[in-house]
Every structure is written in C-alpha cells, then in structure tokens.
Amino acid sequence: MKVPNIRLFVSCLMLGICLFVHFAAKAALLWEERFHDGVTVSAYALEKPRIMKVFVARVDLTTPGISFTSTERLKDGWREPIRMADSSTDGKYLAETQLESTADFMMRRRSLGMNVVLAANAAFWKPWPQPDNENRADPIGLCISDGIEVSADTTDYDTGTFVVYRNGKVDIVPLLDEDKREETAVAVSGLPIIMKDGQFTDPDDSSIHPRTAFGLTADRKTFVILVVDGRQTGYSEGASLNDLYDIMRRLGVADAVNMDGGGSSSLVVFDAKQDGARMLNQHAGGAVRNVAF
C-alpha cells in the first residue's frame, strides 16, 4: 500500500507513555487526539507555577511519509524595501514573505495538493506594528522553504534554528554553516535556544507571555511543538522561558528553541471530519494574528 506523504507546517511535529508519567502527575490531561499516523496532540491544564493551558504536538519522525514545509518567499518583489511612515525605519525591513494565519496557510497548501495535517507559527518577524495596508514581512534569522532561501541569517539576535535536511535528518542549531545550506530542505529560526543537551541555557528573560517552542528528543526521533496560551486571567496566564524548559524536560526533550509568541502563538490541525483547519489553542481577545512563518 502506498503511504501518503504527510506535510507538517513549521512556519516551518511519539514519545512512549513512560516519558509522560512525571509530567502528567503535575498536570491534568484535558484531551488527547491522534490526527494522523505518527501525529498526536495533547492538551493539559497546569495550576503551578500559574494557571496555564498547554498544547503538546508530538510527531514520531520514524513514521513513513512525514515531511516538512514552511512559508515560501514572495513571488514578486522579494526583498523589496518595506515603506514605513517613520523615516528612521523606512526601507530598513525587506519584504521576504507574506503574512497569513496558520489555518489559511494549511488550507492554501492543501489546495495545491499537499497533505498538510499540522501547522504552527515559527519565526519572529518585523516590522511590528505592521504599517497600514501591508501584509508582507521580514523574518528574523535564517529561513529556508523547500530548499529555497526566504530570509538570510543577518541579525544581531541570538537565534536558534530548527533544520530539516534533504536526507530527512533534523536538528536544532545556533547557526547553520554555509556548506550545509545546500543540504537543507527547511529551516526556521527562533530565539533563543532554551535547552541544550537537556540543560537550561538560562536566557535573561523571565517575562510571561503566550509561547510557542520547538523541541527534539536526543535520538532525533520525535519532534515536539509546545504552545502555551496566555494573557487570559483565570484561563491561562502564559509561560516564561524557564517554564517552557521545565515542560519540555518533562516531555523527554533534549534540545529546544523558543519561537515567536504572544498573539502569534497558534497550533492548527486538519480536521478530516470537518474537512477544514481547526485552531486548537485560544487567543487573548479571540483575534488570530497573521504571521510570516
């Protein structure tokens, strides 16, 4: 039987039961659902260190047919300067990709014949706030989509990059060497790396926000997307980088990077019963932000 290709949007994703016992002892499992072979999402409620709703997407990377994709570069006007009302920033940012919601991305790619079953936001981007009538963005850090560079890694930020090589291997690295870029199918950058070889990297940021993070187990057989809702009193207050590390550690993750958060944090699955995209997490104020990746 031919195995259908499964595309995961990581704009730019199963651990054994034993790995989750410690985490589950401190968190209430709200629901768990298998959306495709090798793709399971769980929702948890935490009360400490504060009220949090946590969504964990786990992907068994040994599952046949799984692959990754991410937001592509602009077809027209790539790296055209973005016009800003502020003269100090006018032309500072380059239009490299287009903003859209994760759900819209999923359905657009599915309309092109790609079997996208899971989508999440990824890279930080500028300018923010967006100028009026502007839906293009300049992603921060290196971003590669289907082997084509979307954004270079020219940045002063301490980024970390989730990389999918053409041979299917995955990694989280501080920088991607030039000689490896030709071997890269997908790359998306976040900041900072919060976990290396199971240890917290101790970044200087204790702020509480909605968060998205990507993680890998040490054997590189499982990819984890972690989304925490925030800014919603009584429902979910948000997470710090240390909170992300603590949850990832309990999930058996060895390496993790913080991705864009706040109103950008979103986790979407394809619901076959509804024949459409379903947003799993809940945004403060109910508004879903369009994102670059």
N, C-alpha and C positions, 0 to 999 in steps of 0.2 A: 504494500500500500504506500502510495506517495505521501510523504509528510508535508503539510503546507508550511510555508515559511511564515514565521511569526515576527512581526516588526515591533520593536519597542522604541517609543519616542523618549529621548532623554534630553531634550532641548536645553536633547541629546538625545528589577528589574530586576532546593527547598531545604531550608535547614531542617535537620531532624528535630523531633519533638524534644529530645533531651536538651537542646540548646536553649529552649524557651521556658524551661521549668522555673529557673530563677527569676526571669523577667515576669512571668505570669503570676508568681507568688506575690509580687508587689503591684500588679496591675490587673484590672478586671477586663477580661476578654469580652468585648461587646458583640462582635461577629467575626466570622472568617469565611471567605469565599474563594473558591478556585475558579478563575476566569478562563483558563486555558491550560493545556498541559505545561507544567513547569511554572505556572504563574498563579500565585496565591496572594491575596491581600487580607490583612487582619486589622481590626480596629480595637484599640484599648482605651480605657479610662484610667488616668492616674490621679491620685489625690496629693501626692508628695513628690517633689518639694512644693508643688502648687497644682491646682486643677488643670489637667491637660487632656486633650483628646489626641491620640496618637494613631497614625495610619502607617502600616508597615507593608510594603510590597516586596515579596520575596520571589526571586526568579532563579530557578535551577538552570545554570548555564550549560549543563550537560544535555539538556533536552534538545533533540534534533529539530532543526528548522528555526531556532531562535536567532534573531539578528537585531541590529540597532540602526536607527536613523535619527536625524535631527533636523532642525530648521535649516533650509538651504539659503544660499546667498541670493541677493536681489538679482533678478534677470536684467533689469535696466537700471542704470545709474549706480551700480555698485561702487562704493567708496566715494560717492559724491558728497561734498561737504553739506552738513545739515545747517540750514539757515536758522539763526537764533535772533531774538529781539535784543538780547544783551550783546553789545559789541565785543565784550571780553571773551565770550564763548562762541560768537558767530563763526561758523566754519571749523570749530575745534573738533567736533564729532563727525564721524564718517558714516554715511548710510550704507550698512553692510547687509542688513536683513530686515524683514518686515515683522511688525508686531501682530500677534493674533493669540487668541485663547488656546489653551491646550486642547480643549474639545474641538474647536474649529480646525486646528492642525490635524487632529486624529481623523476627522471626517473628510477633510480635503485629501489627505494622503490615501485614505481608504477608497475615495472616489477615483484615484489613479491606479487602483489595483493592488495596493499594499495592505497586507493584513495586520494593521496596527491594532494591538489589543491593550496596550498600556501606555499612558502618556504622563509626563511630569515636566514641570518647569525646570530650568537648569541655570544658565549663565546669568550673571549680573549684566546690566546694560545701561547705557546713557544715551541721550540726556534725560534727566528726570528733575522736575516735571517735564512732560513732553510739551513741545510747542503746539499751539493750536493747529489743527488740520495736518498733523504729522504722525504717520504710523510706521516710520522707519526708525531703526536703532543701531547703535554702535556697541556690540557685545564687548565685555571686558575679558581679556585673556584670549588664549588660542581656542578657536572653534573650527572644526572641520566637519563637513556634512557629506556623506557618501563619497569620501576621498577628495573633496574639493574644499580648499581653504575659504572660510567665510570671514574669519577675523584673525589677525595676527596676534602674537602674544606680547606686543609692545605695550607694557603697562608698568606702573610703579607699584602696583598692588602685589601682595604676597599670595599669588594664586596657586591653586592645585588643579590638576586636570585629570578628568576621567577619560581614559583612552580605550578604544576598541581597535585592535589591529586587524588588518585584512585577513590574517590567518585565524581570526576568532578569539585570540587571547585578549584579556582585558587587564587594566592596571589603573592605579591612581598615583600620579607622579607630580612632583613640584614643577618640573619643566620637561618638555618633550624635545629631545635632541633633534637637530635638523635632519640628521641622517635617518631618523625613524619616521619622519613625517610622510615620506613616500610609501611607508608600510601601513599608514593609518587610514582606517575607514571612517571613524567617528571620533571626535574629541570635543569635549565641552569643559569649560573652566569655571570653578567656583573660588571662594576664598573665605577663610583659609582652610588648609588641611587641619583637621581637628584630631586626627587619630593616625598614628603610625606604628605598625607592628604591635597593636594592642594597647599602646600607651597614649595618654592625652598629651597633645602638643602644647597645651597651656597658652592659647592665644589670649591677648589682652582685650577681651570683650565679654562682659558679664550681662549685657542688655538682654531683655526678654522680648521676644517677637514671635510671630508665626515663622516657622522654619521649614526648610527642605534640605535634606542631606543625602548623599550617595555613599554607599559603603560596599566593601568587598571582604569576603572571608579570606583567610590566609591561603587556602588552597585555590582561590580564584574560581571556585565552582558555583558560588552564589553571589548574586548582586542584590543589594537591598536599597530601596528608596524609602526614606523616612520623612513623613510630613506631619508637622505638629501645628494644629490650629492655635490662634492667639488673638489677643485684644478683644476677648469676649467674656466679660465678667460673669462668673457662675457657670460658664460652659467650658471655656478653655482659655487660659491666660497667656500661653506661649511658653517658649523654652529658651534657655541660654545655650551657648556652645558647649558648656560643661554638661548640661542636660542631654544634649544630642550624643555626646561621647558616652555618657553613662548608659543610655538606652541602647546605643549601638554595641557597646561592650557586652551587655546582657543578651543581645541577639547573636553573639558569636562573631561579630565583625572584627576584622583586624586593622583595616585602613578605611578612613572616611574623610570626606570633604564637605564643607558647608556650601550650599548653593544659594541662589537668590531666595530671599524670604519675604516677609511682610505680605502685602497684598498679592504678590506674585506666586506664593506657595500654592500649588494645586496638583491634585492627583486624579487622573481620569482613566476609566476603563471602558472598553467597548462592551455594552450590554446586548448580547445576542437576542434576548427576549424582546427588548425594546427597539432593537435594530438602530441603536444610536449610542452616543457618548454619554457616560454618566459620571458626574463630578462626585467624588467620594467625600472630600473634606468640605468644611463650611467656612466661608469667608466673612470677616467682620463687615457688617453693613450689608451683606448679601451681594456685593459687587465683585465680579470676577475680572481681574486685570488682564489685559492683553500683554503678552511677553515676547521677548525676542527669541528665546530658546525654550 
